[in-house]
Amino acid sequence: MVEKKERDRSHHERLFKASMSPIRRQIVAAIGVQGKSREELKKELNLTEFQFKFNLDWLIREGFVVEENGRLKLTDDGIELLEAG
């Protein structure tokens, strides 16, 4: 039971950290349910290279986004973040 509680707590903390960043929310919204390439995302978002890479890398590392066959896609956690607005 403790493991589930810890997982839920860390899950909520990660969602909270992701949702507190307007840039991360913007990236997640731009990827959407269809997914996008890095190039499409860069064109759509008006971010510096640092802002783009730093925040996208964070979203990937924390499990909100995955890159498959050159396309960025939301994980289940990413979709949850997207739906949370």
HELIX and SHEET records of a PDB file:
HELIX    1   1 VAL A    2  SER A   19  1                                  18    
HELIX    2   2 PRO A   22  ILE A   31  1                                  10    
HELIX    3   3 ARG A   38  GLU A   44  1                                   7    
HELIX    4   4 GLU A   49  ARG A   61  1                                  13    
HELIX    5   5 ASP A   76  ALA A   84  1                                   9    
SHEET    1   A 2 VAL A  65  GLU A  68  0                                        
SHEET    2   A 2 ARG A  71  LEU A  74 -1                                        
END                                                                             
